[in-house]
Amino acid sequence: MLGDVVELSVVVRDLEAAVERYTRLFGLMVHHRGESKEFGFKNAILPIGIGHIELLQPTDPDKAVGRFLARHGEGVYLVGFECQDIPGAVAHLRREGARVDGRRPDIAWVHPQDAHGVLVELRHRESYG
Amino acid sequence: MLGDVVELSVVVRDLEAAVERYTRLFGLMVHHRGESKEFGFKNAILPIGIGHIELLQPTDPDKAVGRFLARHGEGVYLVGFECQDIPGAVAHLRREGARVDGRRPDIAWVHPQDAHGVLVELRHRESYG
């Protein structure tokens, strides 16, 4: 069900400081920047290999990304894995009692409490980038 | 410098519970088990795609893995990236002021405080598994 890691989301306190450090230390480049009022973050996408690193700064302490930062400090928040059959994976996970947000055919999320602290994202090949 | 993610180390409280969950929910299989008295953990390696997930349970609360669990709870502890030129990467990182353990030609580690909470591992292709 889980293929290669294609996304790694890292929660940071200061997006600009993190972008400066990741580009300078690791030779990465920013491919895209975005912001989500709904989910309370701003982000930068830095491609690596077949996928990307996403640096995420919370903009709302009461939403999930902000709560993660307050509770855990900076670090890996979400890992996205290649998955060729999202609806099949979602059905299997639900049968096994996992909490899954599986409303979309191309991407799904497994609750971190069901994966020992990892917010697992399942991504279909067309949805990388 | 950073290629694909080839290792994802997840610190867990109970290795057997985590192995049971990751195999049942995600269809993974245990390829190898190990223990390190020096670094204070026991682990299980579960292949995915070109790399693997490592589940890590601390066996000594005073060593790095145990301190991570006490401070952060369960979650992603280390991310290993493919890197074709470890000595070149280590030299670059040191010039840029990052703290790097680069004693070996095939694997190196960047201090998590220099990568916004991510313990970055650089791995040469021959050192996956």
Interface residues (C-beta under 8 A of the other chain):
Chain A: M1 L2 G3 D4 V5 L8 V10 V11 V12 A18 R21 Y22 R24 L25 F26 G27 L28 I48 G49 I50 G51 I53 L55 R71 H72 G73 E74 G75 V76 V79 F81 E82 H92 L93 E96 A98 V110 P112 D114 A115 H116 G117 V118 V120
Chain B: M1 L2 G3 D4 V5 L8 V10 V11 V12 A18 R21 Y22 R24 L25 F26 G27 L28 I48 G49 I50 G51 I53 L55 R71 H72 G73 E74 G75 V76 V79 F81 E82 H92 L93 E96 A98 V110 P112 D114 A115 H116 G117 V118 V120
